[in-house]
């Protein structure tokens, strides 16, 4: 009986810390996914020598990587390099699916919110690696914690804070 009581007390002490660590891990993973999407769009622009974009919607809580030349085209271009689906949605080479991340529906990111995205929701990367003349900022939040992802417009460098 005493052992059960001690375990109960320890559980009450450890549970909030464990729950906080899980939330922090979700936020870190979501920030890493968004940073990877930005870096991928930038790398595609340099490799293929044409603009690629990351489109984000804070209200819808998602982002996607698109080939800018097909952004308005409803026709899939599966034979292109890289393959694109309707409206230029790029194929994710690691996940083997189209590169769209919805923080509301993907299990590892439950509870993570894209609370701030750049005006217009688009970061376009150009063949020399830059994205704009100024920096762009995204903010992700979960359970009162935040991560800021910044893209240096002149260099295309992505940082997470």
LUMBA-322623 format. One line per field, with one value per residue (C-alpha): x, y, z; residue number from 1; chain; residue in one letter. Coordinates in nm, 4 decimals, decimal comma, padded with zeros to 6 digits. Each point is the difference from the previous one (the first is absolute). Example, Ala and Ser with C-alpha at 12.3 -4.5 7.8 and 13.67 -1.06 7.14 Angstrom:
<rs>
xx: (01,2300 | 00,1370)
yy: (-00,4500 | 00,3440)
zz: (00,7800 | -00,0660)
k: (1 | 2)
c: (A | A)
r: (A | S)
</rs>
This chain:
<rs>
xx: (00,0000 | 00,2846 | 00,1752 | -00,3148 | -00,0328 | 00,3645 | -00,0443 | -00,3124 | 00,1849 | 00,2913 | -00,2451 | -00,1601 | 00,3434 | 00,1330 | -00,3157 | -00,0062 | 00,3697 | -00,0534 | -00,3037 | 00,1994 | 00,2855 | -00,2424 | -00,1463 | 00,3450 | 00,0993 | -00,3111 | 00,0820 | 00,3647 | -00,0997 | -00,2516 | 00,2573 | 00,2517 | -00,2556 | -00,0776 | 00,3718 | 00,0628 | -00,2796 | 00,1512 | 00,3471 | -00,1367 | -00,1772 | 00,3226 | 00,2095 | -00,2425 | 00,0233 | 00,3798 | 00,0194 | -00,2684 | 00,0814 | -00,3591 | -00,2202 | -00,1544 | -00,2224 | -00,1153 | -00,3649 | -00,1310 | -00,3446 | -00,0115 | -00,3811 | -00,0009 | 00,3057 | 00,1921 | 00,2851 | 00,1064 | 00,2907 | -00,0854 | 00,1730 | -00,0755 | -00,0422 | -00,2996 | -00,1460 | -00,3147 | -00,0178 | -00,2579 | 00,1717 | 00,2355 | 00,3513 | 00,1083 | 00,2671 | 00,1865 | 00,3091 | -00,1029 | -00,3457 | -00,2836 | -00,3682 | -00,2814 | 00,0898 | 00,3712 | -00,0036 | 00,3460 | 00,0682 | 00,1729 | 00,2967 | 00,0359 | -00,3646 | -00,0976 | -00,3089 | -00,0924 | 00,1745 | -00,2837 | 00,0004 | -00,3237 | 00,0717 | -00,3646 | -00,0139 | 00,3521 | 00,0436 | 00,3512 | -00,1119 | -00,3301 | -00,0597 | 00,2662 | -00,1271 | 00,1529 | -00,0805 | 00,1861 | 00,0984 | 00,1377 | -00,2474 | -00,1551 | 00,1259 | 00,2590 | 00,3786 | 00,1402 | 00,3583 | 00,1970 | 00,2784 | 00,2769 | -00,1455 | -00,1480 | -00,3673 | -00,0545 | 00,1651 | -00,1208 | -00,0359 | -00,3150 | -00,1210 | -00,2221 | -00,1161 | -00,1131 | -00,1555 | -00,1025 | -00,1248 | 00,1335 | 00,3418 | 00,1151 | 00,2595 | 00,0928 | 00,1249 | 00,1692 | 00,1070 | 00,2706 | -00,1309 | 00,3409 | 00,1622 | -00,2942 | 00,1520 | -00,2578 | 00,0385 | -00,2107 | -00,0156)
yy: (00,0000 | 00,2361 | -00,0828 | 00,0838 | 00,3293 | 00,0886 | -00,0836 | 00,2187 | 00,2949 | -00,0452 | -00,0200 | 00,3295 | 00,1635 | -00,1508 | 00,0156 | 00,3805 | -00,0018 | -00,2927 | 00,1682 | 00,3219 | -00,1908 | -00,1638 | 00,3403 | 00,1475 | -00,2956 | 00,0512 | 00,3691 | -00,0731 | -00,2636 | 00,2331 | 00,2822 | -00,2403 | -00,1085 | 00,3600 | 00,0873 | -00,3091 | 00,1038 | 00,3462 | -00,1424 | -00,2483 | 00,2741 | 00,2041 | -00,2972 | -00,0835 | 00,3582 | -00,0173 | -00,3502 | 00,0525 | 00,3688 | 00,1218 | 00,1310 | -00,2348 | 00,1102 | -00,0995 | 00,0957 | 00,0223 | 00,0686 | 00,0890 | -00,0153 | -00,3475 | -00,1065 | -00,1519 | 00,0585 | -00,1505 | 00,0154 | 00,0910 | 00,0426 | 00,3659 | -00,0447 | -00,2320 | 00,1802 | 00,1028 | -00,3128 | -00,2672 | -00,2589 | -00,2520 | -00,0229 | -00,3365 | -00,0519 | 00,3207 | 00,0266 | 00,0325 | -00,1518 | 00,2409 | -00,0528 | 00,2479 | 00,3613 | -00,0811 | -00,2045 | -00,1616 | -00,3661 | -00,0593 | -00,2274 | -00,1453 | -00,0393 | -00,1200 | 00,2208 | 00,3525 | 00,2652 | 00,1396 | 00,0038 | 00,0604 | 00,0525 | -00,0768 | -00,3459 | -00,1446 | -00,1873 | 00,1124 | 00,3645 | -00,0179 | 00,3240 | 00,1978 | 00,3228 | 00,2072 | 00,3305 | 00,2307 | -00,0247 | 00,2691 | 00,2304 | -00,1795 | -00,3328 | -00,0525 | -00,0175 | -00,0212 | -00,1174 | 00,1017 | -00,1811 | 00,1824 | -00,1142 | 00,3277 | 00,0435 | 00,3764 | 00,3243 | -00,0416 | -00,2837 | -00,2062 | -00,1422 | -00,2934 | -00,0713 | -00,3404 | -00,0446 | -00,2855 | 00,0148 | 00,3509 | -00,0649 | 00,1491 | -00,0611 | 00,2653 | -00,0999 | 00,2785 | 00,0112 | 00,2542 | 00,1461 | 00,0909 | -00,3409 | -00,2399 | -00,1272 | -00,1596 | 00,0204 | -00,1321 | 00,1720)
zz: (00,0000 | 00,0871 | -00,3300 | -00,1978 | 00,1880 | -00,0711 | -00,3683 | -00,0098 | 00,1506 | -00,2397 | -00,2890 | 00,1017 | 00,0053 | -00,3243 | -00,2187 | -00,0569 | -00,0940 | -00,2372 | -00,1584 | -00,0465 | -00,1669 | -00,2454 | -00,0933 | -00,0486 | -00,2187 | -00,2199 | -00,0394 | -00,0830 | -00,2552 | -00,1662 | -00,0140 | -00,1530 | -00,2612 | -00,0986 | -00,0139 | -00,2159 | -00,2373 | -00,0363 | -00,0599 | -00,2523 | -00,1985 | 00,0011 | -00,1103 | -00,2815 | -00,1289 | -00,0128 | -00,1491 | -00,2667 | -00,0654 | 00,0307 | 00,2834 | 00,2556 | 00,2884 | 00,3416 | 00,0465 | 00,3556 | 00,1405 | 00,3701 | 00,0012 | -00,1546 | 00,2060 | -00,2962 | -00,2432 | -00,3322 | -00,2456 | -00,3602 | -00,3340 | -00,0676 | -00,3759 | 00,0575 | 00,3024 | -00,1923 | -00,2213 | 00,1006 | -00,2216 | 00,1675 | -00,1439 | 00,1424 | -00,2671 | 00,0842 | 00,2160 | 00,2767 | -00,0489 | 00,0748 | 00,0607 | -00,0683 | 00,0716 | 00,0115 | 00,3204 | 00,0165 | 00,0816 | 00,3373 | -00,0814 | 00,3505 | 00,1011 | -00,3505 | -00,0064 | -00,1090 | 00,2113 | 00,2082 | 00,3802 | 00,1890 | 00,3697 | 00,0856 | -00,1577 | 00,0323 | 00,3267 | 00,0978 | -00,0061 | 00,1911 | 00,1871 | -00,1904 | -00,1542 | -00,2783 | 00,1687 | -00,2372 | -00,3657 | -00,2320 | -00,1698 | -00,2957 | 00,1362 | -00,2744 | 00,0194 | -00,3519 | -00,0453 | -00,3082 | -00,1928 | 00,1903 | 00,3363 | 00,1252 | 00,0777 | 00,0299 | 00,1023 | 00,3597 | 00,2494 | 00,0557 | 00,3302 | 00,0938 | 00,3555 | 00,1260 | 00,3445 | 00,2261 | 00,3592 | 00,0607 | -00,1571 | -00,3303 | -00,2702 | -00,2541 | -00,3445 | -00,1947 | -00,3643 | -00,0827 | -00,3254 | -00,1412 | 00,0553 | 00,0359 | 00,3262 | 00,2324 | 00,3807 | 00,2865 | 00,3390)
k: (1 | 2 | 3 | 4 | 5 | 6 | 7 | 8 | 9 | 10 | 11 | 12 | 13 | 14 | 15 | 16 | 17 | 18 | 19 | 20 | 21 | 22 | 23 | 24 | 25 | 26 | 27 | 28 | 29 | 30 | 31 | 32 | 33 | 34 | 35 | 36 | 37 | 38 | 39 | 40 | 41 | 42 | 43 | 44 | 45 | 46 | 47 | 48 | 49 | 50 | 51 | 52 | 53 | 54 | 55 | 56 | 57 | 58 | 59 | 60 | 61 | 62 | 63 | 64 | 65 | 66 | 67 | 68 | 69 | 70 | 71 | 72 | 73 | 74 | 75 | 76 | 77 | 78 | 79 | 80 | 81 | 82 | 83 | 84 | 85 | 86 | 87 | 88 | 89 | 90 | 91 | 92 | 93 | 94 | 95 | 96 | 97 | 98 | 99 | 100 | 101 | 102 | 103 | 104 | 105 | 106 | 107 | 108 | 109 | 110 | 111 | 112 | 113 | 114 | 115 | 116 | 117 | 118 | 119 | 120 | 121 | 122 | 123 | 124 | 125 | 126 | 127 | 128 | 129 | 130 | 131 | 132 | 133 | 134 | 135 | 136 | 137 | 138 | 139 | 140 | 141 | 142 | 143 | 144 | 145 | 146 | 147 | 148 | 149 | 150 | 151 | 152 | 153 | 154 | 155 | 156 | 157 | 158 | 159 | 160 | 161)
c: (A | A | A | A | A | A | A | A | A | A | A | A | A | A | A | A | A | A | A | A | A | A | A | A | A | A | A | A | A | A | A | A | A | A | A | A | A | A | A | A | A | A | A | A | A | A | A | A | A | A | A | A | A | A | A | A | A | A | A | A | A | A | A | A | A | A | A | A | A | A | A | A | A | A | A | A | A | A | A | A | A | A | A | A | A | A | A | A | A | A | A | A | A | A | A | A | A | A | A | A | A | A | A | A | A | A | A | A | A | A | A | A | A | A | A | A | A | A | A | A | A | A | A | A | A | A | A | A | A | A | A | A | A | A | A | A | A | A | A | A | A | A | A | A | A | A | A | A | A | A | A | A | A | A | A | A | A | A | A | A | A)
r: (X | X | X | X | X | X | X | X | X | X | X | X | X | X | X | X | X | X | X | X | X | X | X | X | X | X | X | X | X | X | X | X | X | X | X | X | X | X | X | X | X | X | X | X | X | X | X | X | X | X | X | X | X | X | X | X | X | X | X | X | X | X | X | X | X | X | X | X | X | X | X | X | X | X | X | X | X | X | X | X | X | X | X | X | X | X | X | X | X | X | X | X | X | X | X | X | X | X | X | X | X | X | X | X | X | X | X | X | X | X | X | X | X | X | X | X | X | X | X | X | X | X | X | X | X | X | X | X | X | X | X | X | X | X | X | X | X | X | X | X | X | X | X | X | X | X | X | X | X | X | X | X | X | X | X | X | X | X | X | X | X)
</rs>
